[in-house]
Amino acid sequence: MKKEHSLFKFDEDANSLLDIVYAFQKSRVLISAFELDLFNIIGENSKTAREITLELNTEEFATRKFLDALVSFNILAKSGDRYSIEKKYLNLITKGSSHYIGNLRYFNFIWDSWTKLTDSLRRGSSAILKEGRSYNEYLEDILFTLQWRAIQQANTIIKNINLHLVNKALDLGCGTAGYAMELLKAKSNIEMYAFDLPEVIEITKRYLEIKGFSGRITTLSGNFFLDNIGSEYDLVIVSNVMSRFSFYQNITLLRKIYDSLNNGGMLVIQDYLINDNRISPEFQALHNLNLLVTTESGNVYTETDMWMMLKESWFSNFKRIDTEFGTSIIFGYK
C-alpha cells in the first residue's frame, strides 16, 4: 500500500505540526459545501460542473476547484466531467435520507467563533457573543442534528433505567424532545414533559407533530434557571446541557431539579467528561475550547467536578457509564 506523503519533506515532528496547521482547509471546504446546500443539489444524481455552477450561482472555474477538492478526500466521486456523492455518505448528507444528519451549515457560526479564539482567550469567554452574534439563525439546523444524535444515543440511556418506576418524566433542555419521544416508545404511558427556551419549543412542537407525538408530550417553555420546570417527576434527563454553564450555575440548576423530583426519583445527565488531567481525551480538550468560544461560561467537566456538583445539590448513589459515542451518563438519586 502506497504511503500518503505529507505536504512538506521535513522531519516527522515538523510534518506533524504542519499537518495540524493545514487541517482547517478540509473543514472549510466541507462547511462551505453545506452552506451552499451542495449535497442536496446533487442528491442521488451525477451532475456536470456546469450544471452545479448554475444551481449554486457561483463562478465555474472556481467551482471546479471546489468540487475536485471534495473528490480528493472522497466525499464526492468524479467520472469524466460528472460529479456524484460517494455512496457511503449519500444517506448521511442528503435531505430525506433515512440517516440524514442535517445541514451542518451551522458550523459557519462555530467557524467564525473559532477565528476569535485569541480574543476569547484574552476576554475569558466568547468574543463572538460579545459582538452580538448568536446561533439563532441556524437554530433549526442545530436542533435537527441533535435530534439525530438523540435517536442514536437514547437506547444506551433507556436500557439503564428501570422504567417500571417511571410514571412522570422531564426532558430538560430538550431540543426537539428526542429523548422524550424515545422514552415513550419504550413505555407508552409515561406522563412526559419537555422543557426548553421559547424559541426552541416552537420548533419542538413542529417536530412532535411530524413524528406523531403531538398531544403525547407536554411542552414547557422558559428559562430553566428562572421559571417553573414542574414537579413530582420520577425521572429528569439532562443531555448536553450542563457543559454550557458554569460550575455554580449547574449547582443552582441541579438543586432545582432535585426539588422537582419525587423521593427516590432519578436524575440522568449525559455529557462529555474530561479526565482529571484535563488534557484527554483529545476531543474533550478541543470541545472545552469550543465551549470557550461559543458560550459565556461553558466548560467540559471531570467526573470529580460532577460528583461535587451533585453532592452540593443533595443527590446520592452516583453511577457513571461511558458510552460508545464518547459521552458519559451520570445517574443520581433523590
NULUMDO-942966 format. One record per atom (N, C-alpha, C): x, y, z. Coordinates in steps of 0.05 Angstrom, whole numbers, always signed. Layout:
N
((X Y Z))
...
***
This chain:
334
((+17 -24 +0))
((+0 +0 +0))
((+18 +25 +0))
((+12 +43 -18))
((+29 +67 -21))
((+24 +86 +3))
((+45 +95 +15))
((+42 +113 +38))
((+36 +141 +28))
((+16 +154 +41))
((+9 +181 +34))
((+30 +200 +46))
((+40 +217 +29))
((+62 +235 +38))
((+50 +261 +49))
((+64 +272 +68))
((+56 +298 +79))
((+64 +320 +59))
((+54 +344 +65))
((+57 +366 +45))
((+87 +373 +41))
((+102 +373 +62))
((+130 +381 +61))
((+148 +358 +70))
((+172 +356 +58))
((+191 +335 +66))
((+210 +346 +87))
((+200 +350 +111))
((+217 +357 +133))
((+218 +332 +152))
((+228 +336 +176))
((+228 +314 +194))
((+200 +309 +204))
((+197 +286 +218))
((+170 +277 +226))
((+156 +297 +244))
((+170 +310 +262))
((+158 +329 +281))
((+148 +353 +266))
((+164 +363 +247))
((+156 +387 +232))
((+131 +380 +215))
((+131 +356 +203))
((+108 +348 +187))
((+83 +347 +204))
((+85 +336 +228))
((+61 +333 +245))
((+50 +361 +252))
((+68 +380 +257))
((+58 +408 +263))
((+45 +420 +238))
((+57 +417 +215))
((+45 +428 +191))
((+19 +415 +183))
((+17 +389 +188))
((-9 +375 +183))
((-31 +387 +200))
((-25 +394 +225))
((-45 +407 +242))
((-52 +434 +231))
((-32 +450 +223))
((-37 +477 +213))
((-55 +476 +189))
((-50 +457 +171))
((-66 +456 +146))
((-92 +441 +148))
((-98 +429 +171))
((-122 +413 +174))
((-148 +429 +170))
((-146 +456 +175))
((-170 +472 +173))
((-181 +473 +145))
((-164 +468 +125))
((-173 +471 +97))
((-195 +451 +90))
((-192 +426 +98))
((-213 +406 +93))
((-239 +414 +107))
((-237 +423 +132))
((-261 +431 +146))
((-275 +454 +132))
((-260 +474 +122))
((-273 +497 +109))
((-287 +489 +83))
((-274 +471 +68))
((-287 +461 +43))
((-313 +448 +49))
((-314 +431 +69))
((-338 +416 +76))
((-360 +435 +87))
((-352 +454 +104))
((-372 +473 +115))
((-384 +489 +92))
((-367 +498 +73))
((-378 +513 +51))
((-397 +497 +34))
((-391 +471 +31))
((-409 +453 +16))
((-437 +452 +29))
((-437 +451 +56))
((-463 +451 +70))
((-476 +479 +67))
((-460 +500 +70))
((-471 +527 +68))
((-485 +531 +41))
((-473 +521 +20))
((-484 +524 -8))
((-506 +503 -14))
((-511 +485 +5))
((-530 +463 +1))
((-523 +445 -22))
((-497 +442 -27))
((-486 +427 -50))
((-497 +399 -51))
((-497 +385 -28))
((-504 +357 -28))
((-533 +352 -35))
((-551 +370 -27))
((-579 +367 -35))
((-583 +375 -64))
((-566 +392 -75))
((-568 +399 -103))
((-559 +375 -121))
((-539 +361 -112))
((-530 +337 -127))
((-549 +314 -122))
((-556 +309 -97))
((-573 +287 -89))
((-563 +260 -99))
((-581 +243 -109))
((-573 +217 -118))
((-563 +217 -147))
((-562 +240 -159))
((-555 +243 -187))
((-525 +246 -190))
((-517 +247 -215))
((-490 +257 -222))
((-494 +282 -240))
((-479 +303 -235))
((-482 +328 -249))
((-455 +338 -258))
((-456 +354 -280))
((-432 +366 -290))
((-425 +390 -273))
((-400 +399 -275))
((-392 +423 -261))
((-408 +447 -270))
((-415 +448 -296))
((-431 +470 -306))
((-459 +470 -294))
((-471 +447 -292))
((-498 +445 -280))
((-498 +453 -251))
((-477 +444 -237))
((-475 +451 -208))
((-470 +481 -205))
((-453 +492 -222))
((-447 +521 -220))
((-472 +537 -224))
((-489 +530 -243))
((-513 +545 -248))
((-532 +544 -224))
((-534 +521 -211))
((-552 +518 -188))
((-540 +532 -163))
((-514 +532 -160))
((-502 +545 -137))
((-500 +575 -141))
((-502 +585 -165))
((-498 +613 -172))
((-469 +621 -164))
((-450 +605 -173))
((-422 +610 -168))
((-407 +612 -194))
((-381 +618 -193))
((-364 +620 -217))
((-353 +593 -224))
((-354 +585 -249))
((-350 +558 -257))
((-321 +548 -252))
((-301 +564 -259))
((-274 +555 -256))
((-267 +550 -226))
((-277 +569 -209))
((-272 +565 -181))
((-288 +541 -170))
((-312 +537 -180))
((-328 +515 -171))
((-316 +488 -178))
((-303 +486 -201))
((-290 +461 -209))
((-268 +455 -188))
((-252 +475 -180))
((-232 +470 -160))
((-244 +460 -134))
((-266 +472 -127))
((-281 +465 -102))
((-290 +436 -103))
((-303 +429 -125))
((-313 +401 -129))
((-290 +381 -129))
((-269 +388 -143))
((-246 +370 -144))
((-233 +365 -116))
((-233 +386 -100))
((-223 +383 -73))
((-240 +363 -57))
((-267 +365 -60))
((-285 +346 -47))
((-280 +317 -57))
((-274 +315 -83))
((-267 +288 -94))
((-241 +278 -81))
((-222 +296 -77))
((-195 +288 -67))
((-197 +275 -40))
((-217 +283 -24))
((-219 +269 +2))
((-245 +253 +4))
((-253 +244 -20))
((-273 +221 -22))
((-301 +227 -11))
((-308 +253 -11))
((-336 +259 -6))
((-353 +257 -31))
((-341 +267 -53))
((-353 +265 -80))
((-337 +245 -97))
((-350 +234 -117))
((-337 +218 -137))
((-338 +233 -164))
((-319 +227 -182))
((-318 +241 -207))
((-314 +221 -230))
((-331 +224 -250))
((-329 +207 -274))
((-331 +226 -298))
((-308 +230 -312))
((-307 +249 -333))
((-312 +277 -322))
((-333 +290 -331))
((-339 +317 -320))
((-363 +316 -301))
((-371 +292 -293))
((-395 +290 -276))
((-387 +283 -247))
((-401 +296 -229))
((-396 +292 -200))
((-420 +280 -187))
((-414 +262 -168))
((-436 +249 -152))
((-426 +246 -123))
((-444 +240 -105))
((-437 +236 -77))
((-429 +207 -73))
((-407 +203 -59))
((-398 +176 -52))
((-420 +161 -37))
((-425 +136 -44))
((-448 +122 -34))
((-448 +120 -3))
((-425 +118 +9))
((-424 +115 +38))
((-434 +140 +53))
((-434 +163 +39))
((-442 +188 +52))
((-470 +196 +43))
((-481 +184 +22))
((-506 +193 +10))
((-529 +195 +30))
((-532 +174 +47))
((-554 +173 +66))
((-550 +193 +89))
((-525 +202 +93))
((-520 +220 +116))
((-523 +249 +109))
((-519 +257 +84))
((-517 +285 +77))
((-537 +295 +57))
((-557 +278 +50))
((-578 +287 +32))
((-605 +286 +46))
((-619 +308 +44))
((-645 +312 +58))
((-665 +290 +50))
((-679 +280 +71))
((-699 +259 +66))
((-688 +231 +68))
((-662 +228 +69))
((-650 +201 +72))
((-654 +191 +100))
((-654 +165 +103))
((-661 +152 +129))
((-642 +159 +151))
((-617 +165 +145))
((-597 +172 +166))
((-587 +200 +164))
((-602 +218 +152))
((-594 +246 +147))
((-587 +259 +173))
((-563 +270 +175))
((-553 +283 +200))
((-560 +313 +201))
((-571 +323 +180))
((-579 +352 +179))
((-559 +368 +163))
((-567 +393 +159))
((-550 +412 +144))
((-530 +424 +164))
((-505 +417 +162))
((-485 +426 +181))
((-475 +454 +175))
((-491 +470 +161))
((-482 +497 +155))
((-479 +514 +180))
((-491 +505 +203))
((-488 +520 +228))
((-459 +520 +237))
((-443 +503 +226))
((-414 +504 +233))
((-401 +530 +223))
((-415 +545 +206))
((-406 +572 +200))
((-403 +589 +225))
((-423 +587 +243))
((-422 +602 +268))
((-399 +592 +285))
((-395 +566 +286))
((-373 +555 +302))
((-347 +563 +289))
((-345 +563 +263))
((-321 +571 +249))
((-314 +600 +256))
((-334 +618 +254))
((-329 +646 +260))
((-321 +649 +289))
((-333 +633 +307))
((-326 +634 +335))
((-297 +627 +340))
((-288 +606 +325))
((-260 +597 +329))
((-240 +617 +317))
((-248 +632 +297))
((-230 +653 +287))
((-225 +675 +308))
((-242 +675 +329))
((-239 +695 +351))
((-227 +682 +375))
((-214 +659 +372))
((-202 +645 +395))
((-183 +662 +410))
((-165 +676 +397))
((-145 +693 +410))
((-159 +714 +427))
((-180 +727 +415))
((-195 +747 +430))
((-209 +735 +454))
((-220 +710 +450))
((-234 +697 +472))
((-215 +690 +495))
((-190 +683 +488))
((-170 +677 +508))
((-164 +702 +525))
((-164 +725 +512))
((-158 +750 +527))
((-182 +757 +544))
((-206 +752 +533))
((-231 +760 +547))
((-239 +740 +569))
((-233 +714 +564))
((-241 +694 +583))
((-267 +681 +577))
((-280 +690 +556))
((-306 +678 +546))
((-309 +686 +517))
((-332 +678 +506))
((-336 +681 +477))
((-334 +710 +467))
((-316 +715 +449))
((-313 +741 +437))
((-335 +747 +417))
((-344 +726 +403))
((-365 +730 +383))
((-392 +736 +395))
((-398 +725 +419))
((-422 +732 +433))
((-422 +761 +442))
((-398 +771 +449))
((-395 +799 +458))
((-402 +817 +435))
((-397 +808 +410))
((-403 +824 +386))
((-433 +824 +379))
((-449 +809 +394))
((-477 +807 +389))
((-486 +785 +370))
((-467 +769 +362))
((-473 +746 +344))
((-486 +724 +360))
((-503 +707 +348))
((-513 +684 +361))
((-519 +662 +340))
((-525 +638 +349))
((-530 +616 +332))
((-560 +614 +323))
((-576 +634 +331))
((-605 +632 +326))
((-612 +629 +297))
((-597 +640 +278))
((-603 +637 +250))
((-600 +608 +241))
((-585 +592 +256))
((-580 +564 +249))
((-595 +545 +268))
((-613 +556 +284))
((-625 +541 +306))
((-638 +515 +297))
((-654 +516 +276))
((-668 +492 +267))
((-649 +471 +257))
((-627 +479 +243))
((-607 +460 +234))
((-593 +446 +257))
((-587 +462 +278))
((-574 +451 +302))
((-592 +431 +315))
((-617 +438 +318))
((-636 +420 +332))
((-641 +394 +316))
((-640 +396 +289))
((-643 +372 +273))
((-621 +352 +279))
((-596 +363 +280))
((-573 +345 +285))
((-574 +334 +313))
((-583 +350 +333))
((-586 +340 +360))
((-607 +318 +361))
((-628 +321 +345))
((-649 +300 +344))
((-637 +274 +333))
((-621 +276 +312))
((-608 +253 +300))
((-590 +239 +321))
((-575 +255 +337))
((-558 +244 +357))
((-575 +230 +379))
((-596 +243 +387))
((-613 +232 +408))
((-624 +204 +401))
((-632 +201 +376))
((-642 +175 +366))
((-620 +154 +368))
((-595 +162 +361))
((-573 +143 +362))
((-566 +135 +391))
((-569 +154 +409))
((-558 +151 +436))
((-579 +143 +457))
((-604 +147 +452))
((-625 +144 +472))
((-626 +116 +484))
((-622 +96 +467))
((-624 +68 +477))
((-604 +62 +499))
((-580 +74 +497))
((-560 +69 +518))
((-570 +80 +545))
((-584 +102 +545))
((-595 +113 +570))
((-618 +96 +579))
((-637 +90 +561))
((-662 +77 +568))
((-657 +49 +580))
((-638 +34 +569))
((-633 +7 +578))
((-622 +6 +606))
((-612 +29 +616))
((-602 +31 +644))
((-622 +43 +663))
((-646 +47 +655))
((-667 +58 +672))
((-689 +37 +677))
((-697 +34 +702))
((-719 +16 +709))
((-745 +31 +703))
((-756 +28 +679))
((-779 +43 +670))
((-804 +36 +686))
((-804 +14 +700))
((-827 +6 +717))
((-831 +27 +739))
((-810 +41 +746))
((-811 +61 +767))
((-817 +89 +757))
((-819 +92 +730))
((-823 +119 +718))
((-851 +122 +708))
((-865 +140 +721))
((-893 +147 +712))
((-894 +176 +701))
((-876 +193 +710))
((-876 +220 +701))
((-847 +229 +697))
((-840 +240 +674))
((-812 +246 +667))
((-810 +273 +653))
((-786 +285 +655))
((-780 +311 +642))
((-755 +308 +626))
((-756 +318 +601))
((-732 +321 +584))
((-725 +351 +585))
((-705 +358 +602))
((-698 +385 +608))
((-676 +395 +589))
((-681 +418 +575))
((-663 +427 +554))
((-667 +408 +531))
((-692 +404 +523))
((-700 +381 +507))
((-693 +383 +477))
((-688 +407 +467))
((-684 +409 +438))
((-710 +401 +424))
((-708 +381 +406))
((-732 +371 +392))
((-746 +349 +407))
((-739 +346 +433))
((-752 +326 +450))
((-746 +297 +441))
((-722 +293 +430))
((-714 +267 +421))
((-715 +245 +442))
((-704 +252 +466))
((-704 +232 +488))
((-732 +227 +498))
((-749 +248 +499))
((-776 +245 +508))
((-791 +225 +489))
((-787 +228 +463))
((-801 +211 +444))
((-791 +182 +447))
((-765 +179 +450))
((-754 +152 +452))
((-763 +138 +478))
((-766 +154 +500))
((-777 +143 +525))
((-805 +132 +521))
((-821 +148 +507))
((-849 +139 +502))
((-851 +115 +484))
((-831 +112 +466))
((-831 +87 +450))
((-825 +63 +468))
((-809 +67 +489))
((-802 +45 +507))
((-824 +40 +527))
((-838 +61 +536))
((-861 +58 +555))
((-882 +79 +548))
((-903 +71 +536))
((-922 +90 +523))
((-939 +106 +543))
((-941 +97 +568))
((-959 +111 +586))
((-945 +130 +606))
((-920 +137 +600))
((-906 +157 +616))
((-919 +184 +612))
((-924 +199 +633))
((-933 +227 +631))
((-908 +243 +626))
((-904 +251 +600))
((-879 +262 +591))
((-880 +292 +586))
((-859 +306 +596))
((-856 +335 +593))
((-830 +341 +580))
((-829 +363 +565))
((-805 +372 +552))
((-802 +402 +555))
((-779 +412 +565))
((-775 +440 +572))
((-751 +451 +557))
((-754 +475 +545))
((-732 +489 +533))
((-740 +518 +529))
((-722 +534 +517))
((-727 +562 +512))
((-751 +565 +493))
((-765 +588 +495))
((-789 +592 +478))
((-783 +588 +448))
((-760 +599 +439))
((-754 +597 +410))
((-748 +568 +402))
((-739 +553 +421))
((-734 +524 +415))
((-760 +509 +415))
((-777 +514 +435))
((-802 +499 +437))
((-820 +503 +413))
((-819 +526 +400))
((-834 +530 +376))
((-827 +509 +355))
((-801 +504 +353))
((-791 +483 +334))
((-798 +455 +344))
((-795 +451 +370))
((-802 +425 +382))
((-830 +417 +375))
((-849 +435 +378))
((-877 +429 +372))
((-881 +419 +344))
((-866 +431 +325))
((-868 +423 +297))
((-858 +394 +294))
((-835 +388 +307))
((-824 +361 +306))
((-843 +341 +318))
((-855 +347 +340))
((-874 +329 +353))
((-897 +323 +335))
((-906 +343 +320))
((-928 +340 +301))
((-920 +321 +279))
((-896 +326 +267))
((-886 +310 +245))
((-882 +281 +254))
((-872 +277 +278))
((-865 +250 +287))
((-889 +235 +300))
((-912 +249 +301))
((-936 +236 +312))
((-937 +235 +342))
((-923 +253 +356))
((-923 +254 +385))
((-938 +279 +396))
((-950 +295 +379))
((-965 +318 +388))
((-988 +308 +405))
((-990 +320 +429))
((-1011 +312 +448))
((-1002 +291 +467))
((-979 +278 +462))
((-968 +258 +480))
((-946 +269 +498))
((-935 +292 +490))
((-914 +304 +506))
((-922 +333 +511))
((-923 +341 +536))
((-929 +368 +544))
((-904 +386 +542))
((-905 +407 +526))
((-882 +424 +524))
((-884 +448 +543))
((-861 +454 +555))
((-859 +477 +574))
((-837 +495 +564))
((-841 +521 +564))
((-820 +539 +554))
((-813 +560 +575))
((-788 +568 +574))
((-778 +588 +592))
((-748 +586 +596))
((-739 +599 +617))
((-711 +597 +626))
((-710 +579 +650))
((-696 +556 +648))
((-698 +537 +670))
((-684 +546 +696))
((-669 +568 +694))
((-658 +579 +719))
((-679 +596 +733))
((-697 +608 +718))
((-716 +627 +729))
((-744 +617 +731))
((-752 +600 +713))
((-781 +592 +711))
((-786 +565 +722))
((-812 +560 +727))
((-821 +534 +738))
((-817 +512 +718))
((-804 +490 +727))
((-799 +467 +709))
((-818 +444 +715))
((-836 +448 +734))
((-854 +426 +741))
((-845 +411 +766))
((-860 +391 +773))
((-854 +377 +798))
((-864 +348 +797))
((-857 +333 +818))
((-866 +305 +822))
((-857 +287 +799))
((-833 +292 +789))
((-822 +275 +768))
((-808 +250 +781))
((-810 +228 +767))
((-795 +204 +774))
((-768 +203 +760))
((-766 +219 +738))
((-741 +219 +722))
((-738 +246 +708))
((-714 +257 +710))
((-707 +281 +695))
((-682 +274 +679))
((-683 +279 +652))
((-660 +275 +635))
((-649 +302 +627))
((-622 +305 +630))
((-608 +330 +622))
((-585 +322 +604))
((-589 +326 +578))
((-569 +317 +559))
((-555 +341 +545))
((-529 +341 +547))
((-512 +362 +534))
((-522 +390 +542))
((-528 +394 +567))
((-536 +419 +578))
((-516 +431 +597))
((-507 +414 +616))
((-490 +425 +638))
((-464 +436 +628))
((-453 +426 +606))
((-427 +436 +596))
((-429 +464 +585))
((-453 +474 +582))
((-457 +502 +572))
((-457 +523 +594))
((-455 +513 +619))
((-458 +532 +642))
((-435 +528 +662))
((-432 +548 +679))
((-410 +547 +699))
((-416 +527 +721))
((-396 +521 +737))
((-399 +503 +760))
((-422 +511 +778))
((-422 +537 +785))
((-442 +546 +805))
((-470 +549 +792))
((-471 +556 +767))
((-497 +555 +753))
((-509 +527 +753))
((-492 +507 +749))
((-501 +480 +749))
((-511 +471 +776))
((-498 +480 +797))
((-508 +473 +824))
((-536 +485 +828))
((-540 +509 +819))
((-567 +522 +820))
((-587 +505 +805))
((-580 +497 +781))
((-598 +481 +764))
((-604 +454 +777))
((-583 +440 +787))
((-586 +414 +799))
((-604 +415 +824))
((-601 +436 +840))
((-618 +438 +863))
((-647 +442 +855))
((-652 +456 +834))
((-679 +459 +824))
((-690 +432 +814))
((-673 +417 +800))
((-682 +390 +791))
((-688 +372 +815))
((-670 +374 +835))
((-674 +358 +860))
((-702 +363 +872))
((-709 +389 +874))
((-735 +396 +885))
((-758 +387 +868))
((-753 +383 +842))
((-775 +376 +823))
((-780 +345 +824))
((-762 +330 +836))
((-764 +301 +836))
((-779 +290 +860))
((-793 +268 +856))
((-804 +253 +878))
((-781 +240 +894))
((-786 +233 +919))
((-767 +218 +934))
((-761 +192 +919))
((-735 +185 +916))
((-727 +162 +901))
((-724 +167 +871))
((-731 +192 +863))
((-730 +199 +834))
((-702 +199 +824))
((-699 +196 +797))
((-673 +193 +784))
((-667 +217 +767))
((-642 +227 +769))
((-631 +246 +750))
((-612 +232 +732))
((-614 +236 +705))
((-596 +225 +686))
((-583 +248 +670))
((-557 +250 +672))
((-541 +270 +658))
((-525 +256 +636))
((-527 +267 +612))
((-509 +258 +591))
((-492 +281 +582))
((-466 +278 +581))
((-449 +300 +572))
((-421 +288 +567))
((-403 +305 +556))
((-375 +297 +553))
((-361 +302 +579))
((-345 +283 +588))
((-328 +286 +612))
((-299 +285 +603))
((-283 +301 +616))
((-254 +301 +611))
((-240 +288 +634))
((-217 +276 +629))
((-201 +264 +651))
((-191 +285 +670))
((-183 +276 +694))
((-175 +295 +715))
((-151 +312 +707))
((-135 +302 +688))
((-112 +318 +678))
((-121 +340 +659))
((-146 +339 +650))
((-158 +359 +632))
((-145 +361 +605))
((-130 +340 +597))
((-117 +341 +571))
((-125 +317 +553))
((-142 +300 +564))
((-151 +277 +548))
((-179 +269 +557))
((-194 +257 +539))
((-188 +252 +510))
((-185 +278 +494))
((-172 +276 +471))
((-167 +299 +455))
((-193 +314 +447))
((-213 +298 +440))
((-238 +311 +431))
((-249 +329 +453))
((-249 +319 +478))
((-259 +335 +500))
((-242 +360 +505))
((-216 +357 +502))
((-198 +381 +505))
((-205 +402 +485))
((-211 +394 +460))
((-218 +413 +439))
((-247 +424 +444))
((-264 +406 +453))
((-292 +415 +459))
((-292 +435 +482))
((-273 +433 +500))
((-270 +453 +521))
((-265 +480 +510))
((-248 +481 +490))
((-242 +507 +476))
((-267 +516 +460))
((-281 +496 +448))
((-305 +503 +433))
((-325 +517 +451))
((-328 +507 +475))
((-346 +520 +494))
((-336 +548 +502))
((-310 +551 +503))
((-299 +578 +509))
((-307 +598 +487))
((-305 +590 +462))
((-310 +609 +440))
((-340 +612 +433))
((-357 +594 +443))
((-385 +595 +435))
((-405 +600 +458))
((-395 +600 +483))
((-413 +605 +506))
((-400 +625 +525))
((-416 +635 +543))
((-406 +654 +563))
((-391 +640 +585))
((-399 +616 +593))
((-386 +604 +616))
((-384 +573 +615))
((-386 +562 +590))
((-386 +533 +587))
((-360 +520 +594))
((-361 +494 +601))
((-337 +480 +609))
((-342 +450 +607))
((-321 +435 +599))
((-323 +406 +600))
((-313 +398 +628))
((-330 +383 +642))
((-324 +377 +670))
((-312 +349 +673))
((-297 +346 +695))
((-286 +320 +702))
((-307 +304 +718))
((-302 +279 +722))
((-320 +263 +739))
((-321 +274 +768))
((-298 +283 +777))
((-296 +295 +804))
((-314 +320 +806))
((-313 +337 +785))
((-330 +361 +783))
((-359 +353 +786))
((-367 +332 +771))
((-394 +323 +771))
((-403 +314 +799))
((-386 +298 +811))
((-392 +288 +838))
((-396 +312 +857))
((-378 +332 +855))
((-380 +355 +873))
((-406 +370 +869))
((-413 +374 +843))
((-438 +389 +837))
((-463 +374 +847))
((-462 +347 +844))
((-485 +331 +852))
((-487 +330 +883))
((-464 +328 +896))
((-465 +328 +926))
((-475 +355 +937))
((-466 +377 +924))
((-475 +403 +933))
((-505 +407 +927))
((-516 +390 +911))
((-544 +392 +904))
((-561 +370 +917))
((-548 +355 +936))
((-561 +336 +954))
((-567 +309 +941))
((-557 +304 +917))
((-561 +277 +904))
((-543 +256 +917))
((-550 +231 +913))
((-534 +209 +924))
((-534 +185 +905))
((-519 +164 +912))
((-518 +139 +897))
((-510 +144 +868))
((-488 +158 +864))
((-479 +165 +837))
((-468 +140 +822))
((-473 +140 +796))
((-462 +119 +779))
((-454 +132 +752))
((-432 +122 +740))
((-423 +132 +714))
((-422 +109 +694))
((-432 +114 +670))
((-429 +95 +648))
((-418 +110 +624))
((-397 +100 +612))
((-385 +112 +588))
((-398 +100 +564))
((-405 +116 +544))
((-419 +106 +520))
((-399 +103 +497))
((-408 +90 +476))
((-392 +86 +452))
((-391 +112 +436))
((-406 +132 +444))
((-407 +158 +429))
((-387 +178 +440))
((-372 +170 +461))
((-352 +188 +473))
((-363 +204 +496))
((-390 +202 +501))
((-402 +216 +523))
((-402 +197 +548))
((-410 +209 +570))
((-414 +193 +595))
((-442 +199 +605))
((-454 +179 +618))
((-480 +181 +630))
((-476 +180 +660))
((-486 +200 +675))
((-484 +201 +704))
((-513 +198 +715))
((-515 +180 +734))
((-540 +175 +748))
((-538 +185 +776))
((-559 +199 +786))
((-560 +208 +814))
((-589 +205 +823))
((-592 +202 +850))
((-619 +197 +861))
((-625 +216 +883))
((-651 +221 +886))
((-661 +238 +908))
((-667 +220 +932))
***
